Amino acid sequence: MLHEIHHSIDAHAEEMVAIRRYLHQHPELSFQETETAKYICAFYDKLGIPYIKDVGGNGVVATLKGAKPGKTVALRADFDALPIHDEKDVPYRSTVDGVMHACGHDGHTATLLTLAKVMQTFQQELSGTILFLHQHAEEYAPGGAKPMIEAGAIEEVDYVFGTHLWSTVPLGVLQTSESILMAGADRFEITIQGQGGHGAYPHETKDALVIGSQLVQALQQIIARRIDPMQTAVITVGKFESGNAFNIIADKAKLTGTVRYLEPQVQTQIMKEMKAVAEGICQANQVTCDFQYETGYPPLKNHKKEAELVLEASKQVTQIKTAEKIIPVMGAEDFAYYMMEKPGAFFFTGAQKNDSLYPHHHPKFDFDERAMPIAAKLLIGAYFTINPITVP
């Protein structure tokens, strides 16, 4: 039966691409994905597969119950876009200025919807239940996973699996980890209130821009000189706002950025060190400092047994040439919350396009659409490791 399922997935590849391109042209930002959610619901309406909408926000959960008893396995896809202007020269370029699917969530949704359509034709032969988990707002903390869990989306679920189309990994490669796969991600904002003045009289001011520059440099020394070199962490100041005119010394500076970490104790240490450094520099310069730190997604930690099942399932997918365990990447995913509740695993499906190295969240991001059927086969393969195919 698995061979027949794979053949059916391949037969629906063009439809999968059409869905993906439609969604790519009509992106919606995190927590604003109302039309995308309606599109997903309409798809299941047409199939006659029951679903629940507005789960934890804009989430949609569809259920395909097999004719035979077995475990309930959730397969997850996210569907939000990013505040980035699409710079690709392609027919399916985003039609919404300043918003695009720059991370592949359109492909995740197309993959899961098409897989649901395929698996419905095998419903009478299935053991257990497939839960198609369409999650909103992965890109922006607090994210969509946590409210969906709180709304009971996976209460009756035994296992959860998910994949990410990975544009920097070649087609035919599967990557996962038996432990931590992705980092925890936090946000911070530091506001320095100094005393502005004329650019010709710096001695009469307290230059917030210069003080902010000192702070940017000092924050990097936390990683270089305060964190154990055997640990992994990142502090990135992604935004520095200060100044009003070329001849005016700035009275205020605002630094906004992200912290990435793999271990909770490192997160705790970084929070403590950042606060001390920011307040210390500001005190030394006789200015005030407002330090705000917002914890975000925890590290995504796979379950060892289920990660091994994904690797085992990949052997049945002919397009997978390499299945490998990797060290953690410093990107983050709120799939981590599912792993804190249920056994399962997350994995990367190689989707690099024409040797393009445009990364995720880049204005020219794209992926090889041939990766979507591969992702579908891997997801359903994970399901069958839990509910094996039985031959009468």
SEMIDREN-814917 format. One record per residue (C-alpha): residue in one letter; x, y, z. Coordinates in pm, whole numbers, plus 50000, padded with zeros to 5 digits. Each point is the difference from the previous one (the first is absolute). Layout:
REM SEMIDREN-814917
{'A' {X Y Z}} ...
REM end
This chain:
REM SEMIDREN-814917
{'M' {50000 50000 50000}} {'L' {50286 50240 50072}} {'H' {50111 49974 49637}} {'E' {49647 50088 49888}} {'I' {49991 50297 50237}} {'H' {50332 50128 49868}} {'H' {49876 49960 49644}} {'S' {49684 50194 50084}} {'I' {50201 50279 50163}} {'D' {50209 50031 49684}} {'A' {49683 50003 49790}} {'H' {49878 50300 50202}} {'A' {50328 50192 49972}} {'E' {49863 50255 49753}} {'E' {49705 50074 50228}} {'M' {50239 50038 50290}} {'V' {50200 50257 49803}} {'A' {49683 50187 49900}} {'I' {49890 50025 50364}} {'R' {50342 50118 50107}} {'R' {50017 50268 49731}} {'Y' {49653 50130 50081}} {'L' {50093 50031 50366}} {'H' {50331 50161 49905}} {'Q' {49813 50267 49808}} {'H' {49763 50066 50291}} {'P' {50212 50008 50318}} {'E' {49878 50116 50340}} {'L' {50199 50103 50306}} {'S' {50003 49815 50330}} {'F' {49670 50022 50191}} {'Q' {49836 50156 49690}} {'E' {49962 49683 49788}} {'T' {49620 50006 49979}} {'E' {49972 49947 49623}} {'T' {50261 49724 50003}} {'A' {49807 49824 50275}} {'K' {49683 50031 49792}} {'Y' {50184 49850 49702}} {'I' {50108 49702 50211}} {'C' {49647 49950 50133}} {'A' {49853 50019 49648}} {'F' {50244 49733 49887}} {'Y' {49883 49762 50273}} {'D' {49636 50091 49932}} {'K' {50045 49884 49642}} {'L' {50157 49673 50116}} {'G' {49741 49947 50269}} {'I' {50267 49952 50265}} {'P' {49881 50132 50338}} {'Y' {50196 50283 50157}} {'I' {49992 50256 50279}} {'K' {50082 50362 49920}} {'D' {50112 50295 50213}} {'V' {50208 49770 50218}} {'G' {50207 50221 50230}} {'G' {49954 50284 49753}} {'N' {50010 49930 49627}} {'G' {50102 49635 50034}} {'V' {49820 49720 49814}} {'V' {50002 49634 50106}} {'A' {49865 49735 49761}} {'T' {49951 49634 50093}} {'L' {50020 49690 49782}} {'K' {49901 49693 50201}} {'G' {50109 49666 49860}} {'A' {49769 49699 49988}} {'K' {50227 49803 50234}} {'P' {50106 50081 50358}} {'G' {50335 50161 50065}} {'K' {50184 50302 50131}} {'T' {49918 50362 49920}} {'V' {50287 50175 49824}} {'A' {50003 50375 49934}} {'L' {50179 50135 49693}} {'R' {50062 50373 50022}} {'A' {50038 50279 49743}} {'D' {50017 50374 50065}} {'F' {49849 50262 49767}} {'D' {50103 50355 50092}} {'A' {50222 50232 49796}} {'L' {50256 50271 50080}} {'P' {50019 50383 49973}} {'I' {50246 49985 49708}} {'H' {49955 50134 49646}} {'D' {50021 49726 49737}} {'E' {50286 50075 49759}} {'K' {49980 49681 49792}} {'D' {49930 50027 49628}} {'V' {49753 49711 49977}} {'P' {49635 49971 49885}} {'Y' {49890 49907 50354}} {'R' {50161 50300 50168}} {'S' {49811 50140 50300}} {'T' {49718 50238 49909}} {'V' {50015 50165 50344}} {'D' {50256 50278 50035}} {'G' {50233 49943 50291}} {'V' {49873 49651 50079}} {'M' {50130 49669 49866}} {'H' {50041 49633 50079}} {'A' {50374 50025 50059}} {'C' {50029 49681 50204}} {'G' {49810 49730 49811}} {'H' {49682 49987 50207}} {'D' {49797 50015 49679}} {'G' {50175 49678 49899}} {'H' {49934 49841 50337}} {'T' {49628 50072 49967}} {'A' {49982 49877 49642}} {'T' {50179 49682 50103}} {'L' {49765 49924 50288}} {'L' {49681 50083 49811}} {'T' {50098 49778 49708}} {'L' {50105 49722 50235}} {'A' {49656 50016 50164}} {'K' {49835 49966 49659}} {'V' {50217 49701 49912}} {'M' {49954 49824 50333}} {'Q' {49623 50035 49988}} {'T' {50000 49750 49713}} {'F' {50176 49749 50228}} {'Q' {49784 50071 50305}} {'Q' {49846 49652 50018}} {'E' {50345 49842 50008}} {'L' {50140 50224 50273}} {'S' {50061 49904 50360}} {'G' {49968 50290 50242}} {'T' {49928 50364 49935}} {'I' {50185 50275 49815}} {'L' {49962 50350 50142}} {'F' {50086 50269 49744}} {'L' {50121 50287 50218}} {'H' {49997 50332 49811}} {'Q' {50167 50253 50224}} {'H' {49993 50377 49974}} {'A' {50261 50251 50120}} {'E' {50319 49798 50021}} {'E' {50213 50300 49904}} {'Y' {49918 50232 50288}} {'A' {50012 49915 50369}} {'P' {49795 49907 50197}} {'G' {49914 49804 49685}} {'G' {49709 49779 49910}} {'A' {50111 49663 50139}} {'K' {49956 50088 50366}} {'P' {49643 50137 49972}} {'M' {49902 49705 49780}} {'I' {50131 49762 50267}} {'E' {49817 50196 50269}} {'A' {49682 49971 49791}} {'G' {50034 49621 50010}} {'A' {50124 49944 49644}} {'I' {50226 49708 50094}} {'E' {49827 49884 50318}} {'E' {49902 49666 49845}} {'V' {50318 49968 49790}} {'D' {50258 49729 50066}} {'Y' {50283 50131 49776}} {'V' {50084 50318 49808}} {'F' {50223 50031 49694}} {'G' {50090 50299 49785}} {'T' {50242 50105 49731}} {'H' {50149 50319 49863}} {'L' {50091 50041 49633}} {'W' {50363 50108 50035}} {'S' {50123 50220 49714}} {'T' {50370 49978 50086}} {'V' {50008 49618 49997}} {'P' {50012 49811 49667}} {'L' {49698 49817 49866}} {'G' {50002 49636 50110}} {'V' {50152 50066 50343}} {'L' {49820 49949 50330}} {'Q' {50141 50148 50320}} {'T' {49891 49953 50358}} {'S' {50133 49956 50351}} {'E' {49937 49752 50280}} {'S' {50013 50288 50248}} {'I' {50010 50379 49956}} {'L' {49943 50096 49636}} {'M' {49930 50374 50027}} {'A' {50084 50277 50244}} {'G' {49793 50192 50248}} {'A' {49932 50359 49891}} {'D' {49938 50309 50214}} {'R' {49960 50372 49928}} {'F' {50142 50303 50179}} {'E' {49966 50376 49985}} {'I' {50233 50244 50171}} {'T' {49912 50370 50012}} {'I' {50266 50253 50098}} {'Q' {49883 50344 50108}} {'G' {50280 50253 49980}} {'Q' {50012 50376 49948}} {'G' {50005 50139 49649}} {'G' {50147 50325 49875}} {'H' {50185 50182 49725}} {'G' {50255 49793 49806}} {'A' {50259 50272 50059}} {'Y' {49980 49971 50381}} {'P' {50025 49631 50094}} {'H' {50129 50082 50347}} {'E' {49660 50142 50086}} {'T' {49819 49677 49908}} {'K' {49977 49634 50084}} {'D' {50018 49837 49657}} {'A' {49758 49707 49993}} {'L' {50124 49889 49657}} {'V' {50359 49964 50114}} {'I' {49892 49826 50319}} {'G' {49784 49764 49795}} {'S' {50300 49922 49781}} {'Q' {50201 49909 50309}} {'L' {49718 49772 50108}} {'V' {49985 49819 49666}} {'Q' {50367 49911 50033}} {'A' {49972 49907 50368}} {'L' {49709 49762 49939}} {'Q' {50217 49793 49765}} {'Q' {50257 49959 50276}} {'I' {49740 49807 50200}} {'I' {50017 49722 49742}} {'A' {50376 50030 49951}} {'R' {50105 50030 50364}} {'R' {49716 49900 50233}} {'I' {49844 49691 49840}} {'D' {50178 49664 50017}} {'P' {50154 49949 49653}} {'M' {49862 49645 50000}} {'Q' {49649 50149 50007}} {'T' {49826 50159 49703}} {'A' {49824 50335 50009}} {'V' {49943 50311 49790}} {'I' {49922 50362 50085}} {'T' {49899 50204 49696}} {'V' {49912 50369 50003}} {'G' {49783 50015 49692}} {'K' {49874 50355 50029}} {'F' {50165 50319 50128}} {'E' {49786 50314 49999}} {'S' {50152 50334 50097}} {'G' {50040 50357 49882}} {'N' {49791 50268 49831}} {'A' {50235 50210 49789}} {'F' {50363 50017 49887}} {'N' {50089 50281 50239}} {'I' {49803 49894 50306}} {'I' {50135 49771 50270}} {'A' {49743 49730 50073}} {'D' {49819 50000 50330}} {'K' {49860 49647 49959}} {'A' {50110 49667 49856}} {'K' {49809 49676 49971}} {'L' {50160 49660 49941}} {'T' {49782 49706 49901}} {'G' {50119 49648 49940}} {'T' {49986 49628 50060}} {'V' {50170 49744 50222}} {'R' {50042 49637 49890}} {'Y' {50100 49717 50232}} {'L' {49982 49622 50036}} {'E' {50006 49946 50378}} {'P' {49777 50170 50263}} {'Q' {50291 50086 50228}} {'V' {50165 50190 49715}} {'Q' {49680 50196 49943}} {'T' {49988 50091 50371}} {'Q' {50363 50109 50001}} {'I' {49962 50214 49686}} {'M' {49694 50177 50143}} {'K' {50192 50082 50319}} {'E' {50316 50110 49818}} {'M' {49815 50218 49747}} {'K' {49814 50187 50271}} {'A' {50318 50059 50198}} {'V' {50196 50119 49696}} {'A' {49723 50233 49879}} {'E' {49941 50157 50341}} {'G' {50371 50022 50073}} {'I' {50086 50185 49678}} {'C' {49708 50235 50045}} {'Q' {50093 50071 50360}} {'A' {50361 50070 49902}} {'N' {49877 50250 49741}} {'Q' {49747 50159 50238}} {'V' {49695 49913 49790}} {'T' {49693 49788 50068}} {'C' {49938 49657 49853}} {'D' {49681 49799 49947}} {'F' {50076 49632 49944}} {'Q' {49717 49779 49873}} {'Y' {50051 49628 49938}} {'E' {49726 49781 49854}} {'T' {50039 49622 50003}} {'G' {49884 49833 49681}} {'Y' {50000 49647 49862}} {'P' {50193 49736 50199}} {'P' {50254 49775 49826}} {'L' {49842 49738 49775}} {'K' {50099 49666 50147}} {'N' {49903 49688 49809}} {'H' {49923 49669 50166}} {'K' {50274 49750 49924}} {'K' {49782 49703 49911}} {'E' {49772 50199 49772}} {'A' {50295 50167 49825}} {'E' {50136 49653 49931}} {'L' {49660 49906 49855}} {'V' {50021 50294 49759}} {'L' {50344 49885 49887}} {'E' {49865 49647 49957}} {'A' {49698 50124 49804}} {'S' {50225 50194 49761}} {'K' {50141 49670 49871}} {'Q' {49667 49940 49828}} {'V' {50016 50328 49807}} {'T' {50202 49946 49684}} {'Q' {50069 50371 49952}} {'I' {50186 50017 50333}} {'K' {50368 49943 49925}} {'T' {50136 50110 50336}} {'A' {49840 49984 50344}} {'E' {50221 50147 50267}} {'K' {50014 50114 50360}} {'I' {50120 50358 50038}} {'I' {50116 50233 50273}} {'P' {49742 50263 50106}} {'V' {49929 50301 49783}} {'M' {49949 50338 50164}} {'G' {49668 50071 49834}} {'A' {49692 49952 50217}} {'E' {49662 49829 49964}} {'D' {49693 49994 50219}} {'F' {49961 49633 49909}} {'A' {50209 49977 50318}} {'Y' {49679 50035 50203}} {'Y' {49853 49684 49845}} {'M' {50316 49810 50093}} {'M' {49955 50112 50361}} {'E' {49653 49841 50004}} {'K' {50018 49689 49781}} {'P' {50261 49764 49856}} {'G' {50101 50071 49643}} {'A' {50263 50157 49779}} {'F' {50065 50289 49764}} {'F' {50221 49973 49693}} {'F' {50129 50199 49705}} {'T' {49914 49899 49643}} {'G' {50266 50123 49756}} {'A' {49851 50249 49754}} {'Q' {50290 50199 49854}} {'K' {49910 50149 49662}} {'N' {50250 50003 49713}} {'D' {50296 50035 50233}} {'S' {49847 50324 50133}} {'L' {50131 50100 50340}} {'Y' {49731 50255 50086}} {'P' {49922 49916 50362}} {'H' {49669 49994 50178}} {'H' {49861 50350 50068}} {'H' {50177 50144 49693}} {'P' {49805 50217 49749}} {'K' {50097 49757 49721}} {'F' {49928 49684 50199}} {'D' {49859 49708 49804}} {'F' {50021 49621 50013}} {'D' {49997 49705 49763}} {'E' {49635 49896 49978}} {'R' {50103 49639 49936}} {'A' {50074 49987 50372}} {'M' {49631 50015 50091}} {'P' {49907 49646 49888}} {'I' {50312 49877 50179}} {'A' {49889 50177 50318}} {'A' {49653 49843 49967}} {'K' {50150 49652 49967}} {'L' {50221 50055 50304}} {'L' {49710 50123 50212}} {'I' {49775 49709 49913}} {'G' {50297 49768 50041}} {'A' {50037 50123 50358}} {'Y' {49630 49929 50053}} {'F' {50042 49642 49881}} {'T' {50290 49939 50238}} {'I' {49744 50054 50276}} {'N' {49709 49823 49827}} {'P' {50164 49736 49778}} {'I' {49826 49884 49686}} {'T' {49830 49667 50064}} {'V' {49942 49751 49722}} {'P' {49683 49787 50041}} 
REM end
